[in-house]
Amino acid sequence: MDYQGFILSNGQIIRKNATQMVFQGRLSDGKRFHWTVTRPGLVFFMDRDKDWAPPGAFRKNVELRSLRGKPVDALYFQTTSELNRARKACRI
């Protein structure tokens, strides 16, 4: 089945030690929807030439480039807290 519509709001919660992304919106026929994704892939991207990988991250070579055209790797995380710690570490 195909559905078309718009996501109007989103949120993130941690329930039973699992991250959940919650989306709400309206379909093209006017009906509302509520969609929950449990354990979504938590990821951010880093220039491939950087050696650093934060604790708890799984680093994978992907066929993507940054806006500057440099190759990037994906860093995948199991928990939101690991992802947030890595983001903070990158800002320093």
URTA-V344083 format. One record per residue. N is the residue number from 0. RES is the residue in three letters. PHI is phi in degrees with one decimal (NA if undefined). PSI is psi in whole degrees, 0 to 359 (* if undefined). Layout:
n=N res=RES phi=PHI psi=PSI
n=N res=RES phi=PHI psi=PSI
This chain:
n=0 res=MET phi=NA psi=135
n=1 res=ASP phi=-104.4 psi=136
n=2 res=TYR phi=-125.9 psi=143
n=3 res=GLN phi=-126.4 psi=144
n=4 res=GLY phi=176.5 psi=198
n=5 res=PHE phi=-130.4 psi=138
n=6 res=ILE phi=-82.5 psi=123
n=7 res=LEU phi=-101.5 psi=335
n=8 res=SER phi=-152.0 psi=156
n=9 res=ASN phi=-144.7 psi=158
n=10 res=GLY phi=-156.2 psi=169
n=11 res=GLN phi=-133.9 psi=132
n=12 res=ILE phi=-134.9 psi=159
n=13 res=ILE phi=-116.2 psi=119
n=14 res=ARG phi=-129.5 psi=127
n=15 res=LYS phi=52.9 psi=44
n=16 res=ASN phi=61.6 psi=26
n=17 res=ALA phi=-129.7 psi=135
n=18 res=THR phi=-75.5 psi=137
n=19 res=GLN phi=-129.1 psi=135
n=20 res=MET phi=-102.2 psi=131
n=21 res=VAL phi=-118.7 psi=125
n=22 res=PHE phi=-119.2 psi=142
n=23 res=GLN phi=-133.5 psi=146
n=24 res=GLY phi=-171.6 psi=196
n=25 res=ARG phi=-128.2 psi=140
n=26 res=LEU phi=-84.7 psi=166
n=27 res=SER phi=-62.2 psi=337
n=28 res=ASP phi=-87.2 psi=4
n=29 res=GLY phi=95.0 psi=347
n=30 res=LYS phi=-71.4 psi=149
n=31 res=ARG phi=-87.5 psi=154
n=32 res=PHE phi=-136.7 psi=155
n=33 res=HIS phi=-133.4 psi=123
n=34 res=TRP phi=-130.1 psi=127
n=35 res=THR phi=-117.8 psi=130
n=36 res=VAL phi=-114.3 psi=117
n=37 res=THR phi=-94.3 psi=135
n=38 res=ARG phi=55.9 psi=56
n=39 res=PRO phi=-67.9 psi=160
n=40 res=GLY phi=-69.5 psi=114
n=41 res=LEU phi=-93.5 psi=117
n=42 res=VAL phi=-145.4 psi=147
n=43 res=PHE phi=-141.3 psi=169
n=44 res=PHE phi=-115.7 psi=146
n=45 res=MET phi=-137.0 psi=144
n=46 res=ASP phi=-52.6 psi=135
n=47 res=ARG phi=-62.4 psi=330
n=48 res=ASP phi=-77.4 psi=355
n=49 res=LYS phi=-85.2 psi=131
n=50 res=ASP phi=-79.6 psi=336
n=51 res=TRP phi=-67.8 psi=136
n=52 res=ALA phi=-138.3 psi=122
n=53 res=PRO phi=-71.5 psi=159
n=54 res=PRO phi=-59.1 psi=140
n=55 res=GLY phi=85.6 psi=358
n=56 res=ALA phi=-99.5 psi=146
n=57 res=PHE phi=-109.1 psi=120
n=58 res=ARG phi=-97.3 psi=134
n=59 res=LYS phi=-136.8 psi=137
n=60 res=ASN phi=-73.1 psi=127
n=61 res=VAL phi=-127.0 psi=160
n=62 res=GLU phi=-89.5 psi=60
n=63 res=LEU phi=-130.4 psi=161
n=64 res=ARG phi=-131.8 psi=155
n=65 res=SER phi=-73.8 psi=174
n=66 res=LEU phi=-64.8 psi=342
n=67 res=ARG phi=-91.0 psi=2
n=68 res=GLY phi=86.6 psi=8
n=69 res=LYS phi=-87.5 psi=143
n=70 res=PRO phi=-63.1 psi=144
n=71 res=VAL phi=-125.7 psi=158
n=72 res=ASP phi=-110.8 psi=154
n=73 res=ALA phi=-94.7 psi=138
n=74 res=LEU phi=-112.0 psi=116
n=75 res=TYR phi=-102.2 psi=142
n=76 res=PHE phi=-126.7 psi=151
n=77 res=GLN phi=-86.1 psi=328
n=78 res=THR phi=-129.0 psi=155
n=79 res=THR phi=-64.2 psi=324
n=80 res=SER phi=-64.3 psi=321
n=81 res=GLU phi=-63.8 psi=318
n=82 res=LEU phi=-62.8 psi=314
n=83 res=ASN phi=-64.6 psi=321
n=84 res=ARG phi=-61.9 psi=319
n=85 res=ALA phi=-66.7 psi=319
n=86 res=ARG phi=-59.7 psi=315
n=87 res=LYS phi=-62.9 psi=319
n=88 res=ALA phi=-63.7 psi=327
n=89 res=CYS phi=-71.1 psi=335
n=90 res=ARG phi=-76.3 psi=339
n=91 res=ILE phi=-72.9 psi=*
